[in-house]
Amino acid sequence: MNFAPVPSAVMEGLSFYDTYILLGHEQPDADCLCSQLGLADFLKKTGKNVHILAAKPFDRPETLSLESLFESDWNALNPDEKTLLVLLDLSDIKRTGFPAKELDKLPRMVIDHHDSGKAEGDYRYVDPHSPSTTLLVQRIWAEAGMEPDRETCNILFFGFATDTGFFRHLEDKTDEVFNAVADLVRGGASPNRTFRQISAGRTLGTRRLMGRIMERSRFYCKDKVLISWEDPKDREELGTGERDSDKLYEMLQSIEGCEAVVLLRMENDNKCIVGLRSNNDIDVGRIASALGGGGHKKAAGAASEGSMDKVKARILALFEEQLYQLNFPLGKQNGF
């Protein structure tokens, strides 16, 4: 695996402007937030004015401690002609949770490791071979000949660890990734502290919610795809707005015969948050893109309008189409 080099235009863009507004996607995960924080520290150390914004509230327990570090009021900003908007961990401004018409007025940089979404941005650093966006931010530090301090090394490692399932999503020939992570550990990142930050501090309600979702799990597509769901009543009854998604995916993906997992989180009667994971050849990033979301081959997500039954039917049709293509790549008519 070879990382794409940081484009010279991106480094120029990170030095040309006076003020930078850093944005991630709605319902941000740790990779998204930590990429923003890592780049913000880089820019501040080069004397820039920086605003880091995120749509709130955060709904992932491992990121709650970061919420106070982010602004959420776009109207409090007064961007001028020397302001650059930087999108991290996404490329589509419609997924930021902020007014797209206002964002679209500004020159834009995209730093992302997803290959889904539109190819937008005046400056682009997009590398789908990188397992996290934080590693791209780390490369920006290295390209500038600068080293992040201990706190920022921990931030960058935290984002990397969550997006790789603490290394378990990595394939062979990823030695360059481990070399980059070793640099973070040398700089002060603590794998032990990061693991505890990701996995500890869960409430009893989250464990009960996991049990309920596990109990509802059903196989589809000839026992290859596991699907389960939760709705607002579950969260109200159990007194929790969170679930330990990473552990839940890990348990479901370990079930014999499972090739992919789908978790449906109903926000209301007509909106569903879709989480997808893959064990082998199924590309859940393609499925998420078809639903208006994005992600990687093995981990992706989307927000989809419609009842749970309609969303599930659409997802199953997409899985069946892809499974047929994987089993019969030459179009053999064998009735998958």
C-alpha positions as CSV (number, residue, x, y, z in Angstrom):
1,M,0.0,0.0,0.0
2,N,1.3,3.4,-0.9
3,F,-0.3,6.6,0.4
4,A,-1.0,9.3,-2.2
5,P,1.4,12.2,-1.7
6,V,0.0,15.4,-0.3
7,P,-0.7,17.6,-3.4
8,S,1.4,20.7,-3.5
9,A,-1.7,22.8,-4.1
10,V,-3.2,21.5,-0.8
11,M,-0.1,22.7,1.1
12,E,-0.3,26.0,-0.7
13,G,-4.0,26.3,0.2
14,L,-3.1,25.6,3.8
15,S,-0.8,28.6,3.9
16,F,-2.5,31.1,1.6
17,Y,-5.6,32.1,3.6
18,D,-5.9,33.9,6.9
19,T,-8.9,32.1,8.4
20,Y,-9.9,28.4,8.1
21,I,-13.3,26.9,8.9
22,L,-13.0,23.1,9.4
23,L,-16.2,21.0,9.0
24,G,-17.0,17.3,9.2
25,H,-20.2,15.3,8.6
26,E,-23.3,15.1,10.6
27,Q,-23.3,12.5,13.4
28,P,-19.5,12.7,13.4
29,D,-17.4,9.7,14.3
30,A,-14.0,10.0,16.0
31,D,-12.0,9.9,12.7
32,C,-14.0,12.9,11.5
33,L,-13.6,14.9,14.7
34,C,-10.0,14.0,15.3
35,S,-9.1,15.0,11.7
36,Q,-10.6,18.4,12.4
37,L,-8.7,18.7,15.7
38,G,-5.4,17.5,14.2
39,L,-5.6,19.9,11.3
40,A,-6.7,22.8,13.6
41,D,-3.6,22.4,15.7
42,F,-1.4,22.3,12.6
43,L,-3.0,25.5,11.3
44,K,-2.8,27.3,14.7
45,K,0.9,26.5,15.0
46,T,1.4,28.2,11.6
47,G,-0.4,31.4,12.9
48,K,-3.8,30.9,11.3
49,N,-7.2,31.8,12.6
50,V,-9.2,28.5,12.9
51,H,-12.9,27.7,13.6
52,I,-13.8,24.0,14.1
53,L,-17.5,23.3,13.7
54,A,-19.6,20.2,14.1
55,A,-23.4,19.5,14.1
56,K,-24.5,18.7,17.6
57,P,-25.3,16.9,19.8
58,F,-22.8,14.1,19.5
59,D,-24.4,10.6,19.8
60,R,-21.3,8.4,20.1
61,P,-20.2,7.7,23.7
62,E,-16.5,7.7,22.8
63,T,-16.7,11.2,21.4
64,L,-18.7,13.0,24.1
65,S,-15.6,14.3,25.7
66,L,-14.7,16.2,22.5
67,E,-18.1,18.0,22.1
68,S,-17.0,21.1,24.0
69,L,-14.1,21.7,21.7
70,F,-16.4,22.4,18.7
71,E,-18.4,25.4,17.7
72,S,-22.0,24.8,16.3
73,D,-23.3,28.3,15.4
74,W,-22.5,29.1,11.7
75,N,-24.2,32.5,12.1
76,A,-21.6,33.6,14.6
77,L,-18.9,33.5,11.9
78,N,-18.2,36.3,9.5
79,P,-16.1,34.7,6.7
80,D,-14.4,37.0,4.2
81,E,-12.4,36.6,1.0
82,K,-9.4,35.3,2.9
83,T,-11.3,32.4,4.4
84,L,-11.1,28.8,3.3
85,L,-13.7,26.1,4.1
86,V,-12.1,22.7,4.7
87,L,-14.2,19.6,4.6
88,L,-12.7,16.6,6.4
89,D,-13.9,13.0,6.2
90,L,-16.5,13.9,3.5
91,S,-16.8,15.8,0.2
92,D,-20.5,16.8,0.1
93,I,-21.4,20.0,1.9
94,K,-25.0,18.8,2.1
95,R,-23.8,16.2,4.7
96,T,-22.3,18.8,7.1
97,G,-25.6,19.8,8.9
98,F,-24.9,23.5,8.1
99,P,-26.5,25.7,5.4
100,A,-25.2,24.5,2.1
101,K,-26.0,27.8,0.4
102,E,-23.7,29.7,2.8
103,L,-21.0,27.1,2.6
104,D,-21.0,27.1,-1.2
105,K,-20.0,30.7,-1.3
106,L,-16.5,29.9,0.1
107,P,-13.5,28.4,-1.6
108,R,-13.3,24.8,-0.5
109,M,-10.7,22.1,0.3
110,V,-11.6,18.4,0.7
111,I,-9.5,16.1,2.8
112,D,-11.0,12.6,2.8
113,H,-10.3,8.9,2.5
114,H,-13.6,7.9,1.0
115,D,-14.0,7.4,-2.8
116,S,-17.7,8.1,-2.7
117,G,-19.3,11.5,-3.2
118,K,-18.8,14.2,-5.7
119,A,-15.4,15.3,-6.9
120,E,-15.7,18.8,-5.6
121,G,-13.3,21.3,-4.0
122,D,-10.8,23.9,-5.2
123,Y,-8.2,21.9,-3.4
124,R,-8.4,18.1,-3.0
125,Y,-6.5,15.5,-1.0
126,V,-8.6,12.3,-1.4
127,D,-6.9,8.9,-0.9
128,P,-9.3,5.9,-0.6
129,H,-6.2,3.7,0.2
130,S,-5.8,5.4,3.6
131,P,-7.7,3.6,6.4
132,S,-8.5,6.9,8.1
133,T,-8.6,10.6,7.4
134,T,-6.5,11.3,10.5
135,L,-3.6,9.6,8.6
136,L,-3.9,12.1,5.8
137,V,-3.8,14.9,8.3
138,Q,-0.7,13.3,9.8
139,R,0.9,13.3,6.4
140,I,0.2,17.1,6.1
141,W,2.2,17.6,9.3
142,A,5.0,15.5,7.9
143,E,5.0,17.3,4.5
144,A,5.4,20.6,6.3
145,G,8.4,19.2,8.3
146,M,6.5,19.6,11.6
147,E,5.8,17.1,14.4
148,P,2.5,17.1,16.4
149,D,2.8,17.3,20.1
150,R,1.8,14.5,22.5
151,E,-1.9,15.6,22.8
152,T,-2.3,15.8,19.0
153,C,-0.6,12.4,18.5
154,N,-3.2,10.9,20.9
155,I,-6.0,12.7,19.0
156,L,-4.8,11.4,15.6
157,F,-4.3,7.9,17.0
158,F,-7.8,7.9,18.5
159,G,-9.4,8.7,15.1
160,F,-7.3,6.1,13.4
161,A,-8.1,3.4,16.0
162,T,-11.9,3.9,15.8
163,D,-12.0,3.8,12.0
164,T,-9.9,0.6,11.7
165,G,-11.7,-1.2,14.6
166,F,-8.4,-1.0,16.5
167,F,-6.5,-2.5,13.5
168,R,-8.8,-5.4,12.8
169,H,-10.1,-4.0,9.5
170,L,-6.6,-3.7,8.0
171,E,-5.6,-6.1,5.3
172,D,-2.1,-7.4,4.4
173,K,0.5,-5.2,2.8
174,T,-0.3,-2.3,5.2
175,D,3.1,-1.9,6.7
176,E,3.2,1.8,5.7
177,V,0.1,2.3,7.9
178,F,1.8,0.7,10.9
179,N,4.9,2.8,10.3
180,A,2.8,6.0,10.4
181,V,1.0,4.7,13.6
182,A,4.4,4.0,15.1
183,D,5.3,7.6,14.6
184,L,2.3,8.6,16.6
185,V,3.2,6.2,19.4
186,R,6.7,7.6,19.5
187,G,5.2,11.0,19.7
188,G,3.2,10.1,22.9
189,A,0.0,8.3,21.7
190,S,-1.1,5.6,24.1
191,P,-2.8,2.5,22.6
192,N,-3.9,1.5,26.1
193,R,-5.5,4.8,26.9
194,T,-7.1,4.9,23.5
195,F,-8.6,1.5,23.9
196,R,-10.1,2.4,27.2
197,Q,-11.5,5.6,25.8
198,I,-13.2,3.7,23.0
199,S,-14.5,0.8,25.1
200,A,-15.0,1.9,28.7
201,G,-17.7,3.9,30.5
202,R,-20.8,2.3,28.9
203,T,-24.1,2.4,30.8
204,L,-26.1,-0.7,31.6
205,G,-28.8,0.7,29.2
206,T,-26.4,0.4,26.3
207,R,-25.8,-3.3,27.1
208,R,-29.5,-3.9,27.3
209,L,-30.0,-2.2,24.0
210,M,-27.3,-4.3,22.4
211,G,-29.1,-7.4,23.7
212,R,-32.4,-6.3,22.2
213,I,-30.8,-5.6,18.9
214,M,-29.0,-9.0,18.9
215,E,-32.3,-10.7,19.7
216,R,-34.0,-9.1,16.7
217,S,-31.2,-10.0,14.3
218,R,-32.4,-12.1,11.3
219,F,-30.6,-13.6,8.3
220,Y,-31.5,-12.6,4.7
221,C,-30.1,-13.2,1.3
222,K,-29.6,-17.0,1.8
223,D,-28.2,-16.5,5.3
224,K,-25.4,-14.2,4.2
225,V,-26.7,-10.8,5.5
226,L,-27.7,-10.1,9.1
227,I,-30.2,-7.2,9.7
228,S,-31.4,-5.8,12.9
229,W,-33.0,-2.5,14.1
230,E,-33.9,-0.2,16.9
231,D,-36.4,2.7,17.3
232,P,-36.9,5.7,19.5
233,K,-39.1,3.6,21.9
234,D,-36.1,1.4,22.7
235,R,-34.0,4.3,23.6
236,E,-36.7,5.9,25.7
237,E,-37.5,2.7,27.6
238,L,-33.8,1.9,28.3
239,G,-32.8,5.4,29.1
240,T,-30.0,5.7,26.6
241,G,-29.5,7.5,23.3
242,E,-26.4,5.5,22.5
243,R,-25.3,2.0,21.7
244,D,-21.8,0.4,21.6
245,S,-21.9,0.1,17.8
246,D,-18.4,-1.2,17.3
247,K,-18.8,-4.1,19.8
248,L,-22.3,-4.9,18.3
249,Y,-20.9,-5.1,14.8
250,E,-18.0,-7.2,16.0
251,M,-20.4,-9.7,17.7
252,L,-22.8,-9.9,14.7
253,Q,-19.9,-10.2,12.2
254,S,-18.5,-13.2,14.1
255,I,-21.6,-15.3,13.5
256,E,-21.0,-18.2,11.2
257,G,-22.0,-17.6,7.6
258,C,-22.4,-13.8,8.1
259,E,-20.9,-11.9,5.2
260,A,-22.5,-8.5,6.0
261,V,-24.4,-6.7,8.8
262,V,-27.0,-4.0,8.6
263,L,-28.1,-2.0,11.6
264,L,-31.2,0.3,11.2
265,R,-31.7,3.1,13.7
266,M,-35.1,4.7,13.3
267,E,-34.9,8.4,14.1
268,N,-38.6,8.8,13.6
269,D,-41.3,7.2,11.5
270,N,-39.8,8.4,8.2
271,K,-36.0,8.7,8.8
272,C,-33.6,5.8,9.2
273,I,-29.8,5.8,9.9
274,V,-28.3,2.9,8.2
275,G,-25.0,1.3,9.3
276,L,-23.3,-1.4,7.2
277,R,-20.3,-3.7,7.7
278,S,-18.8,-6.3,5.5
279,N,-16.6,-9.3,6.3
280,N,-15.5,-10.4,2.8
281,D,-16.2,-9.3,-0.8
282,I,-19.4,-7.4,-0.4
283,D,-18.8,-3.7,-0.9
284,V,-21.1,-1.9,1.5
285,G,-19.7,1.4,0.4
286,R,-21.5,0.9,-2.9
287,I,-24.7,0.2,-1.1
288,A,-24.4,3.2,1.1
289,S,-23.7,5.4,-1.9
290,A,-26.9,4.1,-3.6
291,L,-28.8,5.2,-0.4
292,G,-27.2,8.7,-0.5
293,G,-24.5,8.0,2.0
294,G,-20.9,6.8,1.7
295,G,-18.0,5.0,3.3
296,H,-15.6,2.2,2.6
297,K,-15.9,-1.3,1.1
298,K,-16.1,-2.8,4.6
299,A,-17.7,0.0,6.6
300,A,-20.3,2.5,5.5
301,G,-23.5,4.3,6.4
302,A,-26.3,6.5,5.2
303,A,-29.4,8.4,6.3
304,S,-32.4,7.3,4.4
305,E,-36.0,8.6,4.2
306,G,-38.9,6.2,4.5
307,S,-40.4,3.7,6.8
308,M,-38.2,0.9,8.1
309,D,-39.9,-1.7,5.9
310,K,-39.3,0.4,2.8
311,V,-35.6,1.1,3.7
312,K,-35.0,-2.5,4.5
313,A,-36.6,-3.6,1.2
314,R,-34.3,-1.2,-0.7
315,I,-31.3,-2.4,1.1
316,L,-32.1,-6.1,0.5
317,A,-32.5,-5.4,-3.3
318,L,-29.1,-3.7,-3.4
319,F,-27.5,-6.7,-1.5
320,E,-29.2,-9.2,-3.8
321,E,-28.0,-7.4,-6.9
322,Q,-24.4,-7.3,-5.6
323,L,-24.4,-10.8,-4.4
324,Y,-25.6,-12.0,-7.8
325,Q,-22.8,-10.0,-9.5
326,L,-20.2,-11.6,-7.2
327,N,-21.5,-15.1,-7.7
328,F,-22.2,-14.8,-11.5
329,P,-19.8,-12.1,-12.8
330,L,-20.4,-13.1,-16.4
331,G,-24.2,-12.7,-16.1
332,K,-25.0,-16.4,-16.0
333,Q,-28.7,-16.9,-15.5
334,N,-28.8,-19.2,-12.5
335,G,-31.4,-17.6,-10.3
336,F,-29.5,-16.3,-7.2
